[in-house]
Amino acid sequence: MPKHILITGGAGFIGSHLADELLSHGYRVRALDSLSPQVHGDGCQRPDYLDAQVELQIGDVCDPGAVRRALKDIDCVFHFASAVGVGQSMYEVANYTRVNNLGTAVLLEALIADPVEKLLVASSMSLYGEGLYRSGAGALRTVGERPLAQLRAGEWEWHDEHGVALSPAPTPEDKAPALASVYALSKFDQERMCLMIGRAYGIPTTALRFFNAYGPRQALSNPYTGVLAIFASRLINDSAPKIFEDGYQQRDFVSVYDLARACRLALEAPAAGGEVFNVGSGEAVTVRDIAQRVAQVVGKPHVRPEITGKYRVGDIRHCFADISKARRMLDYAPRITLDQGLAELAAWLEGQAAVDRVAQASAELSTRGLAI
C-alpha cells in the first residue's frame, strides 16, 4: 500500500505543487486547508488547480477535531499551514501567533497521541534576518539590524567598524537566527517546536527553510505574498512595481517545482530526521532586476519599477541560500533556471486576473509607522 501523506495547507501554492510531486511518485495525498479568503478568495471553494486525486478536508489547523480527522490513517505529515507575510505580521500579531504557533501546537499534541513515521515542517529564510557577510579581508561576519538613523539617511548597505562595505555571502543553516518580525519569530517557533517534540517522542522530524518560491498558482491578489507575485499583480494591472530602498537588495528565488522536489527528497532521505535544510536556488538576484525581468516576460518592459526609497520595519538587506547541505544529504540540485521559471510564470499569467491591493497594504504599513 502506498504511503499516505497529509499536507496541512495543502491547497495552497506550495502545498498543491508538493501534492503533484508526491502523487507522481506513487504516494496518496490528503490536504487539510482552511481556504483562507486572503489566499483563495471568497467562497471557500476547492481550487481548480488541486489534483482530483487529493482528498481535501476543509478545516482550521487550530481546531483539534479537524486535525485529528485529518491525521486518521496517515503515515507522514508535511506541516505547511501558515499565515504568511512579514509586514502584515507586525500588526496582525494575534492572528499570526494563533495560526502559526497555536496551529503547530495543536498538530503536535495530536501527533503525541497518535505518532506518524515522519514529520516535515515548512520553515523560512526570514528567521535568519540578515544573511551572512564577508569583510574586505574575507572573514565571515554576522550583522544585526540596521540603525533607524542609517535607514532614514538612505544608507542601505552594511559597513564594518572602519566604514568598509561588507559583501553578502551565501547563508548556511548554522547561522544564528535574528528574528526581525512576528512572522519570522512564529516560523522559528514552528521549526523548533516540531524538532523538539519530534526528538522527545521519537518522530523523525525535518525542517525545510524555504527561500523565495515562485511559479504558477501564486495568490496574485494577496499583497503579502512573495515579492515576485506582487510585482506580477501590479504589472497585470498596468501599474509600476513598487520597490523599497534602492532595489539592490539581494534575494534567492527558487522555482516551486524545485522546492516541491526537495520536500519529497527530504521525506525519502533516511538521514534527514532531526536536520534543518535550506531550500533555495543558491543564486543571488537583486529585487530591481527581478522587477525588470518580470516586466519583460509579461510583455510590459515599458512599465518601469518605482524605486520608493522607503524602508519597512522587519526588512533585511541581503539574504540568499547556501544549499550545500541539501546537495550533500538530499541529493538536491535546482533544475529550473530563473529564465525558465519566469517564462513559465508568464505563460500562466496570461488570462489570470489579479486585484491590486498593494496600495492598500502599503497604506496599512504607513499609518502604523511600519514603512519609513
MIPASE-791636 format. One record per residue: residue in one letter; x, y, z of N, C-alpha, C in turn. Coordinates in steps of 0.1 Angstrom, whole numbers, padded with zeros to 4 digits, always signed. Example, Ala and Ser with C-alpha at 12.3 -4.5 7.8 and 13.67 -1.06 7.14 Angstrom:
2
A+0132-0057+0078+0123-0045+0078+0132-0033+0078;S+0128-0022+0071+0137-0011+0071+0129+0000+0079;
***
This chain:
372
M+0008-0012+0000+0000+0000+0000+0009+0012+0000;P+0006+0022-0009+0015+0034-0009+0013+0042+0004;K+0024+0049+0007+0024+0058+0019+0013+0069+0017;H+0006+0072+0029-0005+0082+0029+0001+0094+0035;I+0001+0105+0028+0007+0118+0033-0003+0128+0035;L-0002+0135+0047-0011+0147+0050-0002+0159+0047;I-0008+0169+0040-0002+0182+0039-0011+0192+0045;T-0007+0198+0056-0015+0209+0062-0012+0221+0053;G-0023+0229+0050-0021+0240+0040-0019+0234+0026;G-0024+0222+0023-0021+0215+0011-0029+0220-0001;A-0038+0230+0000-0045+0235-0011-0038+0248-0016;G-0028+0253-0009-0021+0265-0012-0011+0263-0024;F-0004+0274-0026+0006+0275-0037+0016+0264-0036;I+0024+0263-0025+0034+0253-0024+0029+0240-0021;G+0019+0239-0012+0013+0226-0009+0007+0219-0020;S+0000+0226-0030-0006+0219-0041+0005+0214-0051;H+0016+0221-0052+0027+0216-0060+0034+0204-0054;L+0035+0204-0041+0040+0192-0034+0031+0180-0036;A+0018+0183-0035+0008+0172-0038+0011+0166-0052;D+0013+0174-0062+0015+0169-0075+0028+0161-0075;E+0038+0165-0069+0051+0158-0068+0049+0145-0062;L+0042+0144-0051+0040+0132-0043+0032+0122-0051;L+0021+0127-0057+0012+0118-0065+0020+0112-0077;S+0028+0120-0083+0036+0115-0094+0046+0104-0090;H+0049+0103-0077+0058+0093-0073+0051+0082-0065;G+0038+0081-0066+0031+0070-0061+0025+0071-0047;Y+0026+0083-0041+0020+0085-0028+0005+0088-0029;R-0002+0085-0018-0015+0090-0016-0015+0103-0008;V-0023+0113-0011-0022+0126-0005-0036+0131+0000;R-0035+0136+0012-0047+0143+0018-0042+0157+0022;A-0051+0167+0020-0048+0181+0023-0058+0186+0034;L-0053+0192+0044-0061+0200+0053-0059+0214+0051;D-0069+0222+0048-0067+0236+0045-0080+0244+0049;S-0078+0256+0054-0089+0264+0058-0095+0272+0046;L-0087+0272+0035-0091+0280+0023-0093+0295+0027;S-0083+0301+0033-0083+0314+0038-0087+0324+0026;P-0096+0333+0028-0100+0342+0018-0089+0351+0013;Q-0079+0354+0021-0068+0363+0017-0060+0356+0006;V-0060+0342+0007-0052+0334-0003-0061+0329-0014;H-0073+0324-0011-0081+0317-0020-0093+0325-0025;G-0095+0337-0020-0107+0345-0024-0119+0340-0016;D-0130+0347-0018-0142+0344-0011-0149+0332-0017;G-0157+0325-0009-0164+0314-0014-0160+0300-0009;C-0148+0299-0003-0144+0286+0003-0145+0275-0007;Q-0141+0277-0019-0142+0266-0030-0129+0259-0032;R-0130+0246-0035-0118+0239-0038-0111+0245-0050;P-0098+0247-0050-0091+0253-0061-0092+0244-0073;D-0093+0250-0085-0094+0242-0097-0081+0235-0100;Y-0069+0241-0095-0056+0235-0098-0053+0223-0089;L-0061+0221-0079-0058+0210-0070-0061+0197-0076;D-0052+0188-0077-0054+0175-0084-0066+0168-0078;A-0074+0162-0087-0086+0155-0082-0083+0143-0073;Q-0071+0138-0074-0067+0127-0065-0064+0131-0051;V-0063+0144-0048-0060+0149-0035-0073+0149-0027;E-0074+0142-0016-0085+0143-0007-0084+0156+0001;L-0093+0165-0001-0093+0178+0006-0103+0178+0017;Q-0097+0181+0029-0106+0183+0041-0105+0198+0045;I-0116+0205+0045-0116+0219+0048-0117+0220+0063;G-0107+0227+0069-0107+0228+0083-0095+0237+0088;D-0096+0241+0100-0086+0250+0106-0076+0242+0114;V-0063+0244+0112-0053+0237+0119-0053+0239+0134;C-0060+0250+0138-0061+0253+0152-0073+0245+0159;D-0080+0238+0151-0092+0230+0156-0087+0216+0158;P-0086+0212+0171-0081+0198+0174-0089+0187+0167;G-0102+0189+0166-0111+0179+0160-0107+0177+0145;A-0106+0189+0138-0102+0188+0124-0089+0182+0122;V-0079+0185+0130-0066+0179+0129-0066+0164+0131;R-0074+0160+0142-0074+0145+0144-0081+0138+0132;R-0091+0144+0127-0097+0137+0115-0088+0137+0103;A-0080+0147+0101-0071+0148+0090-0059+0138+0092;L-0056+0134+0104-0045+0125+0107-0049+0110+0106;K-0061+0107+0105-0066+0093+0105-0059+0086+0093;D-0052+0075+0097-0046+0066+0087-0035+0072+0079;I-0029+0083+0085-0018+0090+0078-0004+0084+0083;D+0005+0083+0073+0018+0078+0076+0028+0089+0079;C+0028+0100+0071+0037+0111+0073+0030+0124+0071;V+0036+0135+0077+0029+0148+0076+0039+0158+0071;F+0034+0167+0062+0041+0179+0058+0033+0190+0065;H+0039+0198+0074+0031+0209+0080+0035+0222+0073;F+0025+0226+0064+0027+0239+0056+0017+0249+0060;A+0007+0246+0068-0003+0256+0072+0003+0268+0079;S+0001+0280+0074+0008+0291+0080+0002+0304+0075;A+0001+0314+0083-0001+0328+0079+0012+0334+0074;V+0012+0340+0062+0025+0344+0056+0025+0359+0053;G+0035+0366+0057+0036+0380+0054+0044+0387+0065;V+0056+0392+0062+0064+0399+0072+0057+0412+0077;G+0053+0420+0067+0047+0433+0071+0034+0431+0079;Q+0025+0423+0073+0012+0421+0080+0014+0415+0094;S+0024+0407+0096+0025+0401+0109+0029+0411+0120;M+0033+0423+0116+0037+0433+0126+0025+0441+0131;Y+0013+0439+0125+0001+0444+0132-0010+0434+0134;E-0010+0423+0126-0020+0412+0129-0013+0402+0138;V-0008+0406+0149+0001+0398+0158-0007+0386+0163;A-0019+0388+0168-0027+0377+0173-0030+0366+0163;N-0034+0371+0151-0037+0361+0140-0025+0353+0136;Y-0013+0359+0134-0001+0352+0131+0003+0342+0142;T+0002+0347+0154+0005+0338+0165-0004+0326+0166;R-0017+0329+0164-0027+0318+0165-0025+0308+0154;V-0024+0312+0142-0023+0302+0131-0009+0295+0132;N+0001+0302+0133+0015+0296+0132+0019+0289+0144;N+0017+0296+0156+0022+0290+0168+0012+0280+0174;L+0000+0285+0176-0011+0276+0182-0014+0265+0172;G-0015+0267+0159-0018+0257+0150-0008+0246+0150;T+0005+0249+0151+0016+0239+0152+0014+0231+0165;A+0011+0238+0176+0010+0232+0189-0002+0222+0189;V-0013+0225+0183-0024+0216+0181-0021+0204+0173;L-0014+0206+0162-0009+0194+0154+0000+0185+0162;L+0010+0192+0170+0019+0184+0177+0013+0176+0188;E+0003+0181+0195-0004+0174+0206-0011+0162+0199;A-0017+0164+0187-0023+0152+0181-0013+0142+0177;L-0001+0146+0173+0009+0136+0169+0015+0129+0182;I+0015+0136+0193+0020+0129+0205+0010+0118+0209;A-0003+0120+0207-0013+0110+0209-0013+0099+0199;D-0009+0102+0186-0010+0093+0175+0002+0096+0166;P+0014+0091+0169+0026+0094+0161+0025+0089+0147;V+0033+0096+0138+0034+0092+0124+0049+0088+0122;E+0052+0083+0110+0065+0079+0107+0075+0090+0105;K+0070+0102+0100+0079+0113+0098+0071+0126+0097;L+0077+0136+0102+0071+0150+0102+0081+0159+0095;L+0076+0167+0085+0084+0177+0079+0077+0190+0080;V+0084+0201+0084+0078+0214+0086+0084+0224+0077;A+0075+0233+0071+0080+0244+0063+0084+0255+0072;S+0097+0258+0072+0103+0269+0079+0106+0280+0069;S+0114+0290+0072+0115+0302+0064+0129+0308+0065;M+0134+0313+0054+0146+0321+0054+0145+0334+0062;S+0133+0338+0065+0131+0350+0073+0137+0349+0087;L+0138+0337+0092+0143+0336+0106+0158+0340+0107;Y+0165+0340+0095+0179+0344+0095+0181+0359+0098;G+0170+0367+0095+0172+0381+0095+0182+0384+0084;E+0192+0392+0086+0202+0395+0076+0210+0382+0073;G+0214+0380+0061+0222+0369+0057+0237+0371+0062;L+0245+0362+0058+0259+0362+0062+0267+0372+0053;Y+0277+0378+0058+0286+0387+0051+0300+0384+0052;R+0308+0390+0043+0323+0389+0043+0329+0403+0044;S+0339+0404+0052+0347+0416+0053+0356+0418+0041;G+0362+0429+0040+0371+0431+0029+0383+0421+0029;A+0386+0417+0041+0397+0407+0043+0393+0393+0041;G+0379+0391+0038+0374+0377+0035+0369+0370+0047;A+0369+0376+0059+0363+0370+0071+0348+0370+0071;L+0342+0359+0075+0327+0359+0076+0323+0367+0088;R+0312+0375+0086+0306+0383+0096+0291+0382+0097;T+0286+0383+0109+0272+0384+0111+0269+0398+0115;V+0257+0403+0112+0253+0417+0115+0239+0416+0122;G+0235+0427+0128+0222+0428+0135+0212+0435+0126;E+0205+0445+0132+0196+0453+0124+0201+0466+0122;R+0199+0472+0110+0204+0485+0106+0198+0495+0115;P+0206+0505+0120+0201+0515+0128+0191+0524+0121;L+0180+0529+0128+0170+0537+0122+0175+0549+0115;A+0185+0555+0122+0191+0568+0117+0198+0565+0103;Q+0204+0554+0102+0210+0550+0089+0200+0548+0078;L+0189+0542+0081+0178+0540+0072+0172+0553+0067;R+0169+0561+0077+0163+0574+0074+0172+0583+0065;A+0185+0580+0066+0195+0587+0057+0197+0581+0044;G+0189+0569+0041+0190+0562+0029+0203+0555+0027;E+0210+0552+0038+0223+0544+0037+0219+0529+0039;W+0218+0522+0028+0212+0509+0029+0222+0498+0032;E+0234+0499+0028+0244+0488+0029+0250+0487+0043;W+0256+0475+0045+0263+0473+0058+0278+0476+0056;H+0284+0482+0066+0298+0485+0066+0304+0480+0079;D+0317+0478+0079+0324+0474+0091+0327+0486+0100;E+0333+0484+0111+0336+0495+0120+0346+0505+0115;H+0352+0502+0103+0361+0512+0097+0355+0518+0085;G+0342+0515+0083+0335+0521+0072+0336+0514+0058;V+0342+0502+0059+0344+0495+0046+0332+0486+0044;A+0327+0486+0032+0315+0479+0028+0317+0464+0030;L+0307+0457+0036+0307+0443+0037+0300+0437+0024;S+0305+0425+0020+0299+0418+0008+0290+0407+0013;P+0278+0406+0007+0269+0395+0011+0274+0381+0007;A+0272+0371+0015+0277+0358+0012+0266+0348+0014;P+0267+0336+0008+0256+0326+0010+0254+0323+0025;T+0242+0321+0028+0238+0319+0043+0236+0304+0045;P+0244+0298+0054+0242+0284+0057+0232+0282+0069;E+0229+0269+0071+0219+0266+0082+0224+0269+0096;D+0237+0270+0098+0242+0272+0112+0243+0287+0115;K+0239+0296+0106+0239+0310+0111+0228+0311+0121;A+0232+0319+0132+0222+0321+0143+0210+0329+0138;P+0198+0325+0143+0186+0333+0139+0187+0347+0144;A+0181+0356+0136+0179+0370+0140+0165+0374+0136;L+0156+0374+0146+0142+0374+0143+0137+0389+0143;A+0135+0394+0131+0132+0408+0129+0117+0411+0127;S+0108+0401+0127+0094+0403+0125+0086+0392+0133;V+0073+0395+0136+0065+0385+0142+0064+0372+0133;Y+0064+0374+0120+0063+0362+0111+0076+0354+0113;A+0087+0360+0113+0100+0353+0115+0100+0345+0128;L+0096+0352+0139+0095+0346+0152+0086+0334+0152;S+0074+0335+0145+0065+0324+0145+0070+0312+0137;K+0077+0315+0126+0083+0304+0118+0094+0297+0126;F+0102+0305+0133+0112+0299+0142+0106+0290+0152;D+0095+0295+0158+0088+0287+0168+0082+0274+0162;Q+0076+0275+0150+0071+0263+0143+0083+0253+0142;E+0094+0257+0137+0105+0248+0134+0110+0242+0147;R+0112+0250+0157+0118+0245+0170+0108+0236+0177;M+0095+0239+0177+0086+0231+0184+0085+0217+0177;C+0085+0217+0164+0084+0204+0157+0097+0196+0159;L+0108+0202+0158+0121+0194+0161+0121+0189+0175;M+0117+0197+0185+0117+0194+0199+0108+0182+0202;I+0095+0183+0198+0086+0173+0200+0089+0160+0193;G+0094+0162+0180+0098+0150+0173+0109+0142+0180;R+0119+0150+0185+0130+0143+0193+0125+0136+0205;A+0116+0143+0212+0111+0138+0225+0103+0125+0223;Y+0095+0125+0212+0086+0114+0211+0090+0104+0200;G+0102+0105+0195+0107+0095+0185+0101+0097+0171;I+0097+0109+0167+0092+0111+0154+0102+0118+0146;P+0109+0111+0136+0119+0118+0128+0113+0130+0121;T+0119+0142+0124+0114+0155+0120+0124+0163+0112;T+0120+0169+0102+0129+0177+0093+0123+0191+0091;A+0131+0201+0092+0127+0215+0090+0133+0219+0076;L+0125+0225+0068+0129+0230+0055+0127+0245+0054;R+0138+0252+0053+0138+0266+0053+0137+0271+0039;F+0125+0275+0035+0122+0279+0022+0127+0293+0019;F+0133+0296+0008+0136+0309+0003+0125+0314-0005;N+0127+0323-0014+0115+0330-0021+0110+0321-0033;A+0100+0314-0030+0094+0305-0040+0085+0313-0050;Y+0086+0308-0062+0077+0315-0073+0073+0304-0082;G+0062+0307-0090+0057+0298-0100+0042+0300-0102;P+0036+0291-0110+0021+0292-0112+0014+0289-0099;R+0002+0294-0098-0007+0292-0087-0005+0302-0075;Q+0005+0311-0076+0007+0321-0066-0006+0329-0064;A-0009+0333-0052-0021+0341-0049-0018+0356-0053;L-0022+0359-0066-0018+0372-0071-0025+0384-0064;S-0037+0381-0058-0044+0392-0052-0041+0394-0037;N-0031+0386-0032-0027+0387-0018-0014+0396-0018;P-0016+0408-0012-0005+0418-0012+0006+0414-0002;Y+0005+0403+0005+0015+0399+0015+0022+0387+0010;T+0020+0382-0002+0027+0371-0007+0041+0374-0012;G+0047+0365-0020+0061+0368-0024+0062+0380-0033;V+0074+0386-0033+0076+0398-0040+0074+0396-0055;L+0078+0385-0060+0077+0383-0075+0062+0383-0079;A+0054+0376-0071+0039+0376-0074+0033+0390-0072;I+0038+0397-0063+0033+0411-0061+0036+0420-0073;F+0048+0418-0078+0052+0426-0090+0044+0422-0102;A+0041+0409-0103+0033+0404-0114+0019+0409-0114;S+0013+0410-0101+0000+0415-0100-0001+0430-0104;R+0009+0438-0100+0010+0452-0104+0011+0453-0119;L+0019+0445-0125+0021+0447-0140+0009+0442-0148;I+0002+0432-0143-0011+0428-0149-0021+0439-0150;N-0020+0448-0139-0029+0459-0138-0023+0472-0144;D-0012+0471-0151-0005+0482-0158+0000+0492-0147;S+0003+0487-0136+0009+0496-0125+0024+0492-0123;A+0031+0502-0119+0046+0500-0117+0048+0492-0104;P+0057+0482-0105+0061+0476-0092+0067+0486-0083;K+0064+0485-0070+0070+0494-0060+0081+0487-0053;I+0093+0493-0053+0104+0487-0047+0109+0496-0035;F+0111+0489-0024+0116+0496-0012+0131+0498-0013;E+0136+0507-0005+0151+0510-0005+0155+0514-0019;D+0167+0509-0024+0171+0513-0037+0170+0502-0048;G+0165+0490-0043+0162+0479-0053+0174+0470-0054;Y+0185+0473-0048+0197+0465-0050+0199+0454-0039;Q+0189+0453-0030+0189+0442-0020+0188+0429-0027;Q+0195+0419-0022+0196+0406-0029+0187+0395-0022;R+0181+0387-0030+0173+0376-0025+0175+0364-0034;D+0170+0352-0029+0172+0339-0036+0158+0335-0040;F+0156+0334-0053+0143+0330-0059+0144+0315-0064;V+0135+0307-0059+0136+0293-0062+0122+0288-0068;S+0123+0281-0079+0111+0276-0085+0104+0266-0076;V+0090+0268-0076+0082+0259-0067+0084+0245-0071;Y+0087+0242-0084+0089+0228-0087+0102+0222-0081;D+0113+0230-0080+0125+0226-0073+0122+0224-0058;L+0114+0233-0053+0111+0233-0039+0103+0220-0035;A+0093+0217-0043+0085+0205-0041+0093+0193-0042;R+0103+0192-0051+0111+0181-0053+0120+0179-0041;A+0125+0190-0035+0134+0190-0023+0126+0184-0012;C+0113+0188-0011+0105+0183+0000+0103+0168-0001;R+0101+0163-0013+0100+0148-0015+0113+0141-0011;L+0124+0147-0016+0137+0141-0013+0139+0140+0002;A+0135+0151+0009+0137+0151+0024+0128+0140+0030;L+0116+0138+0025+0107+0127+0030+0114+0114+0028;E+0121+0112+0017+0127+0098+0014+0141+0096+0019;A+0147+0106+0024+0161+0105+0029+0161+0100+0043;P+0166+0088+0046+0167+0083+0060+0174+0092+0070;A+0185+0099+0065+0193+0107+0074+0187+0121+0076;A+0176+0124+0071+0171+0138+0072+0164+0141+0085;G+0161+0130+0093+0154+0132+0106+0163+0140+0115;G+0157+0150+0122+0164+0159+0131+0172+0170+0125;E+0172+0171+0111+0180+0181+0104+0172+0193+0099;V+0179+0203+0096+0174+0215+0090+0181+0218+0077;F+0173+0221+0067+0179+0223+0053+0174+0236+0047;N+0183+0244+0041+0179+0255+0032+0174+0249+0019;V+0163+0255+0014+0158+0251+0001+0157+0264-0007;G+0166+0266-0016+0167+0278-0024+0173+0274-0038;S+0177+0285-0045+0184+0283-0058+0199+0283-0056;G+0203+0290-0045+0217+0292-0043+0223+0304-0051;E+0214+0311-0057+0218+0323-0066+0212+0336-0060;A+0220+0346-0060+0215+0359-0055+0211+0368-0067;V+0199+0374-0066+0193+0383-0076+0188+0396-0069;T+0190+0407-0075+0185+0419-0069+0170+0421-0071;V+0163+0427-0062+0149+0430-0064+0146+0438-0076;R+0155+0448-0079+0154+0457-0091+0154+0448-0103;D+0163+0439-0104+0165+0430-0115+0153+0421-0117;I+0147+0416-0106+0135+0408-0107+0124+0416-0113;A+0122+0428-0108+0111+0436-0113+0112+0438-0128;Q+0124+0441-0133+0126+0444-0147+0124+0431-0155;R+0128+0420-0150+0127+0407-0157+0112+0403-0158;V+0105+0405-0147+0091+0401-0148+0084+0410-0158;A+0087+0423-0158+0080+0432-0167+0083+0427-0182;Q+0095+0423-0184+0099+0418-0197+0091+0406-0202;V+0090+0396-0193+0084+0384-0197+0069+0385-0198;V+0063+0395-0191+0048+0396-0193+0045+0406-0204;G+0055+0411-0211+0053+0419-0223+0051+0434-0220;K+0056+0438-0208+0054+0452-0204+0067+0458-0200;P+0077+0458-0208+0090+0463-0204+0090+0478-0203;H+0080+0485-0208+0079+0499-0207+0074+0504-0193;V+0069+0494-0185+0064+0498-0172+0076+0497-0162;R+0082+0508-0159+0094+0508-0151+0091+0507-0136;P+0099+0500-0128+0096+0499-0114+0098+0513-0107;E+0090+0515-0097+0091+0527-0089+0100+0525-0077;I+0111+0531-0076+0120+0530-0065+0116+0540-0054;T+0110+0535-0044+0104+0544-0034+0114+0550-0024;G+0125+0544-0022+0134+0549-0012+0129+0547+0002;K+0118+0540+0004+0113+0538+0017+0118+0525+0023;Y+0116+0523+0036+0120+0511+0043+0109+0506+0051;R+0107+0492+0052+0097+0486+0060+0104+0480+0072;V+0098+0482+0084+0102+0476+0096+0102+0461+0094;G+0113+0454+0097+0114+0440+0096+0121+0435+0083;D+0123+0444+0074+0130+0441+0062+0145+0439+0064;I+0151+0431+0056+0166+0429+0057+0172+0433+0044;R+0185+0435+0043+0192+0439+0031+0195+0428+0022;H+0202+0418+0026+0206+0407+0017+0204+0394+0024;C+0200+0384+0017+0200+0370+0022+0197+0361+0010;F+0207+0351+0008+0205+0341-0002+0211+0328+0003;A+0207+0317-0002+0209+0304+0004+0223+0298+0001;D+0229+0292+0011+0239+0282+0009+0232+0268+0009;I+0232+0261-0002+0224+0249-0003+0233+0237-0004;S+0245+0238+0001+0255+0227+0000+0250+0215+0009;K+0244+0218+0020+0239+0207+0029+0228+0199+0022;A+0219+0206+0016+0208+0198+0009+0214+0191-0003;R+0224+0196-0010+0230+0189-0021+0237+0176-0016;R+0243+0177-0004+0251+0166+0001+0242+0155+0007;M+0232+0159+0015+0224+0150+0022+0211+0145+0015;L+0206+0154+0007+0193+0151+0000+0195+0148-0015;D+0207+0150-0020+0209+0150-0034+0200+0160-0042;Y+0198+0171-0036+0190+0182-0042+0199+0191-0050;A+0195+0194-0062+0201+0204-0070+0190+0211-0078;P+0189+0224-0078+0179+0231-0086+0180+0228-0101;R+0169+0226-0107+0168+0222-0122+0162+0233-0130;I+0155+0242-0124+0148+0253-0132+0155+0266-0130;T+0161+0271-0141+0167+0284-0141+0157+0295-0139;L+0162+0306-0135+0153+0318-0133+0146+0321-0146;D+0154+0321-0157+0148+0325-0170+0137+0315-0174;Q+0139+0302-0172+0129+0292-0175+0117+0293-0166;G+0119+0296-0153+0108+0297-0144+0100+0309-0147;L+0106+0321-0151+0099+0333-0154+0091+0331-0167;A+0096+0324-0176+0089+0322-0189+0076+0313-0186;E+0077+0303-0178+0065+0295-0175+0055+0304-0167;L+0061+0312-0157+0052+0320-0150+0044+0330-0159;A+0051+0335-0169+0045+0345-0178+0034+0338-0186;A+0036+0325-0190+0026+0318-0197+0014+0315-0189;W+0016+0312-0176+0005+0310-0167-0003+0323-0164;L+0004+0334-0164-0002+0347-0160-0012+0352-0171;E-0010+0347-0184-0019+0351-0194-0034+0347-0191;G-0042+0356-0190-0056+0353-0187-0059+0353-0172;Q-0049+0355-0164-0051+0355-0149-0056+0369-0145;A-0065+0370-0136-0070+0382-0130-0063+0384-0117;A-0060+0397-0114-0055+0400-0101-0060+0413-0096;V-0065+0413-0083-0069+0425-0077-0057+0432-0070;D-0053+0444-0075-0041+0450-0070-0044+0457-0057;R-0040+0450-0046-0042+0456-0032-0029+0461-0026;V-0019+0463-0034-0006+0468-0029-0007+0481-0023;A-0014+0491-0029-0016+0504-0023-0022+0503-0009;Q-0032+0495-0008-0039+0494+0005-0030+0488+0015;A-0022+0478+0011-0013+0472+0021-0002+0482+0025;S+0003+0490+0015+0013+0500+0018+0008+0510+0028;A-0005+0514+0026-0011+0524+0035-0013+0519+0049;E-0016+0506+0050-0017+0499+0063-0003+0500+0071;L+0008+0498+0064+0021+0499+0070+0024+0513+0073;S+0021+0522+0064+0025+0536+0067+0017+0542+0079;T+0004+0540+0080-0003+0545+0091+0001+0540+0104;R+0007+0528+0104+0012+0523+0117+0027+0526+0119;G+0033+0534+0111+0047+0537+0112+0057+0526+0109;L+0052+0516+0101+0060+0504+0097+0067+0506+0084;A+0064+0517+0077+0071+0520+0064+0076+0534+0066;I+0089+0536+0065+0096+0549+0067+0097+0556+0054;
***
